[in-house]
Amino acid sequence: MESRHGNSRQRGFTMIELLVVVVILGAAILIGIAETSKMARKAKLAGASNDIMTFLQRVPLEMQSRGRVMFVRLTAVDLVTGKRSLQMVADTNPAPSGNGSLENLDTVVETLEIPDYIQFSRDTIGDLQTNIFDVTGSGTGSVLAVGVDFRGRTIRPGGAQIGGIATISVLHKDMVGTTPTLKPPVDYQLRLGPVWNPSVVKLTKGHDAGFP
């Protein structure tokens, strides 16, 4: 005669089994959140790099429109906002037509604020060394400055054409330091040669990964 209570093996989950399921689901959710956060931060990095690239590509157009040699400088971190900015600067000093070099009194015509999660690292090839950096004088707060003249040449702040490839890497702050939380490390390397033609290359772990 079959027991009306049925087979004991057909009973519901035990408390331990339910706890195991909850733990597994919780772990899966946490992993999913972490991966989503990683993708979001990498997307922000790609977006910021694209904004910088677009900014650089507009510089020759502004030069033609304004009839001025144009410079781009990356400022030091602002003490109030905690952010850096890219400034597009027209060579207006001395009046009326400037002198082909970057000076404190030249006119800032456009500014691109750099998000605080962006960090820059720098590499140089050829004869650039430090001549393209920190050469505009103590009061400008500039850590990088480069320009384009009427012949389309990439020039240093003093007006001389650069003789190699200037590179600066755009990274997410969570990818740098002794214990980076965003892996694998990806950066977008901005490149400028002796002729103004900015390009960007996506690098993974220091290797060329092609254009983003």
Secondary structure by P-SEA (a helix, b strand, c coil): ccccccccccccccaaaaaaaaaaaaaaaaaaaaaaaaaaaaaaaaaaaaaaaaaaaaaaaaaaaaccbbbbbbbcccccccbbbbbbcccccccccccccccccccccbbbbccccbbbbbbbccccccccccccccccccccccccccccccccccccccccbbbbbbbbccccccccccccbbbbbbbbccccbbbbbbbccccccccc
